[in-house]
Amino acid sequence: MKVLVTGGAGFIGSHIAEELIRQNYEVVVVDNLVTGKKENIPNEAPFYFADVRGDIDEVFAKEKPHIVIHQAAQVSVSYSMTHPGYDAEENIRGTINVMEMCVKYNVQKFIFASSAAVYGTPEYLSIDENHPVSPISFYGLSKQNAEKYIQMFSDAFGLNYTILRYSNVYGIRQDTKGEAGVVALFIEKAIKGEDIKVFGDGKQTRDFIFVKDVAAANAAACMMGNREIINISHYSSTSVMNIIEQLSLISGERLPYSLHPERPGDIRDSILSNSKASQVLKWAPSYNFSQGLKETMNDYQKDMMQVL
C-alpha cells in the first residue's frame, strides 16, 4: 500500500515516513523545503519538490497513492497572528488543493494533522474531543476551518478521513530557528549554556507528546479511525519550569533563565485526553516525557558536535 506524505521532509512528517517504511508501506514525500530538509527524507521514499498550494496533479497521476497523510502546514501561532492571510493560504487552501487531488485520483483515505489549538482556552481539563472548539489564534482558526472542509469533502465526495489533533509535539529534528517548540529551544540554549527565555511565569502547562509516538499514531490511522476526530497526546501535564528542571538534571548543572511577558495567542494550561485514541486507534504513547527529552537532547548534542 502506498502512502503520500505532504511535508514529509519536515520535523513530524519525516518521522511518519520512517515509521511507515518500517511497517512496510511504500512512501512518497512531497515538500517545498521551506522548513523541511531534504536530508530528513528516508532514502527509500521518492521525493517531489512541490508546494501543496500549487500544481501537484502530476505527482498524484504518477504515484496514485492509496492514502495521503497531510502534514504540510504553516505551524507558527505567533506568525499567524501577524500574517493571517499567509496562514490561511497554507493551512486552508493547501488542504483543499490536496483533497481535490485525493478525490480526483480516488485516494482511499486522507489523514490530517490538526492541533489542540482549535480548542482555544480550555473550559475544562482534560480536553476531550467533545470539548467546544473556540480558537484564540489564526493558526487555530485555520486548522478548525480545514477540519470543516475535510468533513464537507467527506459528505460531498465520500472521501474517507481521520483528523488527528496533536498536543505539543517535541523531539528529534525539531528546528530551533523561527517558531520552534519550547523543548527544542530550551535544549539548544542548555547545550550552548545560554539564558533560557520563559514567556509568562513559567507555571503554564502543556501536554508534550514525543514525535515518534505521533508517527505511530499516524501509521495506526492508516487502517483505523475512519471519519473520526482524535486527540493525539501523552495525557499528562508538564510546566515550562519543569522542562528547565529536567534539562538541568540531564545536563548536571542548573540552567539560567529569565522571565518575559506572555505572548498573544498562547493559552495558560492544556492537557488532552487520549482515551479515544486508545479505543479507536489501539494506540498509546510509548515514551514518557523524561525518556523523550533525554533522547532528543542526546541527538541535538550529537548534531552540534558534528558541526563543531
C-alpha positions in Angstrom: 0.0 0.0 0.0 1.3 3.4 -1.0 1.2 6.5 1.3 1.9 10.0 0.1 3.2 12.3 3.0 3.0 16.0 2.4 5.5 17.9 4.5 7.5 14.6 4.6 10.8 16.4 4.8 9.7 18.2 8.0 10.0 17.5 11.7 6.9 15.3 12.1 6.4 14.3 8.5 9.9 12.7 8.2 9.3 10.6 11.3 6.0 9.5 9.9 7.7 8.5 6.6 10.2 6.4 8.6 7.6 4.7 10.6 5.5 3.8 7.6 8.6 2.4 5.8 9.4 0.4 9.0 5.8 -1.1 8.7 6.4 -2.0 5.0 4.4 0.8 3.4 5.5 2.3 0.2 6.1 6.0 0.9 6.2 9.1 -1.3 7.2 12.5 0.0 6.0 15.9 -1.2 7.6 19.0 0.3 8.6 22.5 -0.7 11.6 22.6 1.7 10.6 25.9 3.2 11.0 24.5 6.7 11.7 20.8 5.8 15.1 19.4 5.0 16.0 17.0 2.2 18.3 15.1 4.4 15.3 14.2 6.7 13.7 12.2 3.9 14.3 8.4 4.1 16.3 7.1 1.1 13.6 4.6 0.3 11.0 7.4 -0.3 10.7 9.1 -3.8 10.7 12.8 -3.3 8.8 15.5 -5.2 9.8 19.1 -4.7 6.4 20.8 -4.8 4.1 23.2 -2.9 0.7 21.8 -1.8 -0.9 25.1 -2.8 0.3 24.6 -6.4 0.1 22.1 -9.2 0.6 18.6 -7.7 -1.6 16.8 -10.2 1.4 15.1 -11.9 2.5 13.7 -8.6 -0.9 12.1 -7.9 -1.2 10.9 -11.6 2.2 9.2 -11.4 2.2 7.8 -7.9 -1.5 7.0 -7.4 -1.3 6.8 -3.6 -3.9 4.8 -1.6 -3.5 7.1 1.5 -2.5 10.7 1.9 -1.1 12.0 5.2 -1.2 15.8 5.1 1.4 17.3 7.3 2.4 20.3 5.2 1.3 23.4 7.1 2.2 26.8 8.5 2.7 25.9 12.2 3.6 29.1 14.0 1.0 30.6 16.3 2.8 33.9 16.6 3.4 34.2 12.8 -0.3 33.5 12.2 -1.2 36.5 14.4 0.9 38.9 12.2 0.3 37.1 8.8 -3.2 35.6 8.9 -3.6 35.6 5.1 -0.5 33.5 4.6 -1.5 31.2 7.4 -4.9 30.7 5.8 -3.4 30.1 2.4 -1.1 27.4 3.7 -3.5 25.7 6.1 -6.8 26.0 4.4 -6.2 26.5 0.7 -3.3 24.0 0.7 -5.5 21.4 2.4 -8.3 21.9 -0.1 -5.9 21.5 -3.0 -4.6 18.2 -1.7 -8.1 16.9 -1.1 -9.2 17.9 -4.6 -6.4 15.6 -5.8 -7.5 12.9 -3.4 -11.0 13.0 -4.9 -9.7 13.1 -8.5 -7.4 10.1 -8.1 -9.7 8.0 -5.8 -7.5 8.1 -2.7 -8.8 5.7 -0.1 -8.1 7.9 2.9 -7.0 11.4 3.9 -5.2 11.8 7.3 -4.9 15.3 8.6 -2.6 16.9 11.1 -4.7 19.2 13.2 -3.9 20.8 16.6 -5.0 21.3 20.1 -5.0 25.0 19.2 -8.6 24.5 17.8 -9.9 24.2 21.3 -8.7 27.6 22.4 -8.9 28.4 26.2 -10.0 25.2 27.9 -13.4 25.2 29.5 -12.4 22.1 31.4 -9.4 19.7 31.8 -8.6 17.3 30.5 -9.8 18.2 27.0 -11.6 15.5 25.1 -12.9 15.6 21.5 -16.3 16.8 22.7 -14.8 20.0 24.2 -16.1 23.2 22.4 -13.9 24.4 19.6 -13.1 28.1 20.0 -9.6 29.0 18.8 -7.8 32.2 20.0 -5.2 32.3 17.3 -5.4 32.5 13.5 -3.4 29.3 13.4 -6.1 27.5 15.5 -8.8 29.1 13.3 -7.2 27.9 10.1 -6.9 24.3 11.4 -10.5 24.5 12.5 -11.6 25.6 9.1 -9.5 22.9 7.4 -11.3 20.3 9.6 -14.7 21.6 8.4 -13.6 21.4 4.8 -12.5 17.8 5.3 -15.8 16.8 6.8 -17.7 18.5 3.9 -15.4 16.8 1.3 -16.3 13.6 3.0 -20.1 14.4 2.9 -19.9 15.7 -0.7 -17.4 13.3 -2.3 -17.2 10.3 0.0 -13.6 11.0 1.0 -12.6 8.9 4.0 -10.6 10.7 6.6 -9.0 10.8 10.1 -8.3 14.1 11.8 -5.6 13.9 14.4 -5.4 16.8 16.9 -1.9 16.9 18.2 -0.9 18.2 21.6 2.6 19.8 21.9 4.9 17.7 19.7 8.6 17.6 20.5 11.6 15.5 19.6 14.5 14.8 17.2 14.8 17.1 14.1 12.6 19.9 15.6 14.0 23.1 14.2 15.3 25.7 16.6 15.0 28.5 14.1 11.9 30.7 13.8 8.9 29.4 15.6 10.3 26.3 17.3 8.8 24.3 20.0 9.7 25.2 23.5 11.6 21.9 24.1 13.8 22.4 21.1 14.6 26.0 22.0 15.4 25.1 25.6 17.6 22.2 24.6 19.6 24.4 22.3 20.1 27.0 25.0 21.0 24.4 27.5 23.7 22.9 25.3 25.1 26.3 24.5 24.9 27.4 28.1 22.8 30.4 27.2 20.0 32.1 29.1 16.6 30.5 28.5 13.7 32.9 27.8 10.5 32.0 29.6 7.4 33.8 28.5 5.0 34.3 31.4 5.7 33.0 34.9 6.8 29.5 33.7 3.9 27.8 35.5 1.8 27.4 32.4 1.5 23.8 31.4 1.4 21.8 28.2 0.8 18.2 27.2 4.0 17.1 25.5 4.0 14.2 23.0 7.2 12.7 21.6 7.4 12.8 17.8 7.9 9.0 17.4 4.6 8.4 19.2 2.9 10.8 16.8 4.4 8.9 13.9 3.0 5.7 15.3 -0.5 7.2 15.7 -0.5 8.3 12.0 0.5 4.8 11.0 -2.3 3.4 13.1 -4.8 5.8 11.4 -4.0 4.3 8.0 -6.2 1.3 8.9 -8.4 2.6 11.7 -10.3 5.7 12.9 -12.4 6.2 9.8 -14.2 9.6 9.8 -13.1 10.4 13.3 -11.5 13.3 15.1 -9.0 12.0 17.6 -6.6 13.7 20.1 -3.0 12.5 20.0 -1.4 13.4 23.3 0.6 11.9 26.2 -2.4 12.7 28.6 0.0 14.4 31.1 0.7 17.9 32.2 4.2 19.5 32.3 5.0 23.1 33.2 7.6 25.2 31.4 9.7 25.4 34.6 9.6 21.6 34.9 11.3 21.4 31.4 14.1 23.5 32.7 14.4 21.4 35.9 14.5 18.2 33.9 17.1 19.6 31.5 19.2 20.7 34.5 19.1 17.1 35.8 20.1 15.7 32.4 22.9 18.2 31.9 24.1 18.1 35.5 24.0 21.8 36.1 21.5 24.5 36.9 20.4 26.2 33.7 20.0 30.1 33.7 16.6 31.5 32.7 14.8 34.9 32.6 11.1 35.8 32.6 9.4 37.8 29.8 5.9 39.0 29.1 3.3 36.4 27.9 2.9 36.1 24.1 -0.5 36.8 22.4 -2.4 33.7 21.3 -0.9 31.4 24.0 -3.2 29.6 26.4 -2.4 29.0 30.1 -2.9 25.3 30.5 -3.6 22.4 28.3 -3.9 18.6 28.8 -5.6 16.4 26.2 -7.3 13.1 26.8 -6.1 10.3 24.6 -8.7 7.8 25.7 -10.4 7.9 22.2 -7.0 7.2 20.5 -6.6 4.2 22.8 -10.0 2.9 21.9 -10.3 3.7 18.2 -6.7 3.5 17.0 -5.5 0.9 19.6 -2.6 3.4 20.2 -0.9 4.6 23.3 2.3 6.6 23.7 5.5 4.6 24.3 7.7 7.4 25.7 7.3 9.4 28.9 8.5 13.0 28.9 11.8 12.2 30.6 12.6 9.5 28.1 11.8 11.6 25.1 13.7 14.6 26.5 16.8 12.5 27.0 16.7 11.0 23.5 16.1 14.4 22.0 18.9 16.1 23.9 21.3 13.3 23.0 20.5 13.8 19.3 21.0 17.6 19.5 24.3 17.2 21.2 25.5 14.7 18.6 24.5 17.1 15.8 26.2 20.0 17.4 29.4 18.0 17.9 29.4 17.2 14.2 29.0 20.9 13.4 32.0 21.7 15.6 
